[in-house]
Amino acid sequence: MKLCFYVVKCFFALFCKHNLYLGLKLAQYKNILVIQTAFIGDAILASSLLEKLHAYFPNAQISILVRKGNESIYSNHPFLKEVLVWEKRENKIKNLFALLSKIRKNKYDCVINCHRFASSGFLAGFSKARHIAGYKQNPFSFLFNYAPKHSIGNGTHETERYNQLTEDFTDSKVFKPKLYPSTSDFEFVKQFQNGNYVCLAPASVWFTKQLPFEKWIELCNKISADTTVYLLGAASDTALCEKIKQHSSHKNIISLAGKLSLLQSCALMKNAQMNYVNDSAPLHLASSVNAPVTAFFVSTVPAFGFTPLSDVSIIKEVKNLSCRPCGLHGYKACPKGHFKCGYLMEV
């Protein structure tokens, strides 16, 4: 009996000591940096960490580091002290070291690196932060305090994988990504919101992640004549959007490619009847404002963990193809030459 009491007492003491240590550790986290220097979709999903960190540390100063071109999504973000930008296209190494110098001067006490590659690992590892979290696959993970494994293909969502980086000092609760279009963004898109409308984002960086042109035409032709179709994309997508508009029989198609900022696109998508997207950045834009979305997974698969998170989310894919998925990021052309995962898609 005395032995059992002693064992319970020891466990209780250890529990209290652990929680006291954890409390002291968390109290130090007043200046936090999140790093995600990958593509725009990854940067959007990283906003889920901003939501969680703010919820747990409402008085902390939170910053985020993104690659040049992605910083606009965090304009006027209510939880951010600063958005750091890495220019990777010109003077990449020089800019990397300049960025490291700034990070060290900012004296972050917690750095969370969502990127698995050496450059971001270098920045995190040599940041001088008290606590550094990043994935085990990062070449600089030996410098991290906490390094869970990043696993793709088991159905775990990327936001869940990001959350793993904070589980040692928070918990397992996962927050959704969220962006904050400004009042002026919502005011600007009001001119396009007269009546029913849907949004289509037909382009992708990778050809095999993009629904074929013919399928976008088929989809447009199925949409009710009294519903306006807005084609969204970057300026580089203008030619594709105009081609879809010219070849469709739908009489009310308007191309806004290159005419809206990313946050303005979010504002427009938010109140659309539906948003039709590839497995690409616009999918995550829709999730960030809880907009209804239909996502076409062409050469990639939902199991990779980049599915939409909106309350109204529809996933379409061609199942039972032995060649699918052909890769994580897609290709410039179908490796098999037939592109059945695109042409057999039901829209």
C-alpha positions, 0 to 999 in steps of 0.5 A: 500500500505504501509502495503504491502511494509512493509511486503515485506521489512520484508520478504526481511530482513529475507531472507537476514538474513537467507542467511547471516547466511547460508553463515557464517555456510557454511564457518565453514565447513572446516573439514567434516566427513562422517560415514557409518559403514554398509556393503560394498554396503552401503560404496560404495553408501556413495561415492555419498556424497563425490562427493557432499561435494567436489563440494560444499566445494572444499577446505574442508578436508573430511574424511570417517569412514567405518568398517574394510574390506571396507577401500580398496575401498577408497584407493587413493581417490582424495577427502579424507584427511583420511579414519578412520576404525572401527574394529568391530569383535574384541574388538568392544567396546574398539575400538569404544571408541578409535575411538571416542577419535580420532574423537574428537581430529580431531575437525570436524566441520561437521559430517554426519552419514549415519548409523541408528544404535546406535554405529555410532550415539554415535560417531556422537552425541559425536563428538563435531562437530558444526553440526551433521546430521543423521537419526531420527531413530538413537537412538542418534538422539536427539544429532543431529542438523538435523535429517530427516527420513529414509524411505525405500520402496517408490522408493527413492534411497539410494543416495537420502536418503543420500543427505537428510542429507545435504539438510539443508546446500546444496540443493536437487541435488543428486550426483552418487557414484564414486570410483577411481581405480588407474592407476595400477588397470587398468594396472593389468586388461589389461591382461584380456581384450583381446577381448569381455568379460562379468563379472558375480558376482554370490555370495551374503551374503544372499541366497535369494538375490542370483540368483540360481546356475542353473540360472547362468549356464543357463546364461553362456550357453547363452553367445556367444562362442567368449565372455570370461566370468569372474566370480568375487567374494571374496576368499570365493566365489571360490567354487561357481565360480568353480562349475559354470565353471565346469557345464556350457557348455561355453568353455571360463569361467575364475574364478577370485574369490579372485584374484582381489581387489575391485578396480581392479574388478571395473576396469575390470567391467568398460569396460565389455560388460555387468556385471551380478550381484545380488542385492549386492555389485557388483551392486554398484561397477558397478554403481561407474564406470558407467559400464553396468549392469544387476541386478537380484532382487530375494527376494528383490525389486527395490522399496527399493532404491538400484537399479543400477545407470549406464547409461546402467542399466537393472533390472530383477525380478519376479513380482506378487509373493505374498511372495515377498519381504520377507525382506529387507536383505534376508534370509539364505533360502527361508521362503516358501521353493519354492524360486520361485523368483529365479527359475522363473527368466528369464536370 
